[in-house]
Amino acid sequence: MTSAGRDARAARQGVWSIALLGLVVAEAYHSFMDLQFTAVFRQVSEGYIGFVEELPGANTQGATLEEARANLQEAVAMILDANRELARQATGKGPVIREPLKVSA
Protein backbone atom coordinates (compact mmCIF):
# COMPACT_ATOMS: atom_id res chain seq x y z
CA MET A 1 0.00 0.00 0.00
CA THR A 2 1.31 3.46 -0.86
CA SER A 3 1.82 6.20 1.70
CA ALA A 4 -1.15 8.08 0.25
CA GLY A 5 -3.28 4.95 0.53
CA ARG A 6 -2.30 4.52 4.20
CA ASP A 7 -3.08 8.18 4.88
CA ALA A 8 -6.48 7.90 3.20
CA ARG A 9 -7.30 4.75 5.16
CA ALA A 10 -6.22 6.40 8.41
CA ALA A 11 -8.37 9.44 7.60
CA ARG A 12 -11.42 7.25 7.10
CA GLN A 13 -10.76 5.57 10.42
CA GLY A 14 -10.27 8.93 12.17
CA VAL A 15 -6.69 8.11 13.15
CA TRP A 16 -3.91 10.63 12.62
CA SER A 17 -0.35 10.57 13.79
CA ILE A 18 2.70 12.63 12.95
CA ALA A 19 6.12 10.99 12.78
CA LEU A 20 9.28 12.94 13.46
CA LEU A 21 12.59 11.08 13.13
CA GLY A 22 10.66 7.83 13.32
CA LEU A 23 8.88 8.73 16.56
CA VAL A 24 5.19 9.39 16.85
CA VAL A 25 4.87 12.76 18.51
CA ALA A 26 1.11 13.22 18.29
CA GLU A 27 -1.81 10.93 17.78
CA ALA A 28 -5.38 12.02 17.30
CA TYR A 29 -7.96 11.52 19.99
CA HIS A 30 -11.04 11.58 17.79
CA SER A 31 -11.21 7.97 16.62
CA PHE A 32 -14.73 7.69 17.96
CA MET A 33 -16.56 10.54 19.62
CA ASP A 34 -20.11 10.89 20.76
CA LEU A 35 -21.13 14.48 20.23
CA GLN A 36 -24.43 16.07 21.13
CA PHE A 37 -25.89 18.96 19.17
CA THR A 38 -29.26 20.70 19.05
CA ALA A 39 -31.26 19.73 15.97
CA VAL A 40 -34.10 22.04 14.96
CA PHE A 41 -36.83 20.83 12.59
CA ARG A 42 -39.71 22.68 10.99
CA GLN A 43 -42.54 21.25 8.96
CA VAL A 44 -42.92 22.89 5.54
CA SER A 45 -45.20 22.14 2.61
CA GLU A 46 -42.60 19.81 1.04
CA GLY A 47 -41.92 17.85 4.27
CA TYR A 48 -39.38 18.93 6.90
CA ILE A 49 -36.31 21.12 7.02
CA GLY A 50 -33.70 20.84 9.75
CA PHE A 51 -30.47 22.37 10.93
CA VAL A 52 -28.01 22.16 13.81
CA GLU A 53 -27.84 25.28 15.98
CA GLU A 54 -24.19 24.82 16.93
CA LEU A 55 -22.80 23.88 13.51
CA PRO A 56 -23.18 26.43 10.71
CA GLY A 57 -23.84 24.81 7.37
CA ALA A 58 -25.40 21.67 8.83
CA ASN A 59 -28.87 21.77 7.33
CA THR A 60 -31.07 19.44 5.34
CA GLN A 61 -34.56 18.51 4.29
CA GLY A 62 -36.65 15.38 4.04
CA ALA A 63 -40.09 14.23 2.99
CA THR A 64 -40.66 12.92 6.54
CA LEU A 65 -39.29 13.88 9.93
CA GLU A 66 -37.42 10.57 10.10
CA GLU A 67 -35.80 11.21 6.71
CA ALA A 68 -34.81 14.74 7.73
CA ARG A 69 -33.26 13.38 10.95
CA ALA A 70 -31.25 10.77 9.06
CA ASN A 71 -30.16 13.33 6.46
CA LEU A 72 -29.08 15.75 9.20
CA GLN A 73 -26.95 13.09 10.91
CA GLU A 74 -25.25 12.40 7.59
CA ALA A 75 -24.72 16.13 6.94
CA VAL A 76 -23.10 16.61 10.35
CA ALA A 77 -20.78 13.63 9.83
CA MET A 78 -19.74 14.97 6.42
CA ILE A 79 -19.06 18.47 7.80
CA LEU A 80 -16.95 17.12 10.66
CA ASP A 81 -14.95 14.90 8.29
CA ALA A 82 -14.39 17.81 5.90
CA ASN A 83 -13.32 20.11 8.74
CA ARG A 84 -10.82 17.50 9.99
CA GLU A 85 -9.35 17.17 6.51
CA LEU A 86 -9.09 20.97 6.13
CA ALA A 87 -7.38 21.19 9.52
CA ARG A 88 -4.95 18.43 8.54
CA GLN A 89 -4.07 20.27 5.35
CA ALA A 90 -3.71 23.59 7.17
CA THR A 91 -1.31 22.22 9.79
CA GLY A 92 1.16 21.03 7.18
CA LYS A 93 3.90 18.52 7.85
CA GLY A 94 5.37 19.80 11.12
CA PRO A 95 4.51 18.50 14.57
CA VAL A 96 1.21 19.65 16.05
CA ILE A 97 -0.60 19.16 19.33
CA ARG A 98 -4.12 17.78 19.18
CA GLU A 99 -6.06 17.34 22.39
CA PRO A 100 -9.63 17.00 23.57
CA LEU A 101 -11.44 20.24 24.39
CA LYS A 102 -14.44 20.06 26.70
CA VAL A 103 -16.83 22.98 26.67
CA SER A 104 -19.83 23.57 28.91
CA ALA A 105 -22.31 25.88 27.25
Secondary structure, DSSP 8 states (H G I E B T S, - for coil): --HHHHHHHHHHHT--EEEETTEEEEE-S-SS------EEEEEETTEEEEEETTSTT-EEEESSHHHHHHHHHHHHHHHHHHHHHHHHHHHTTS-----------
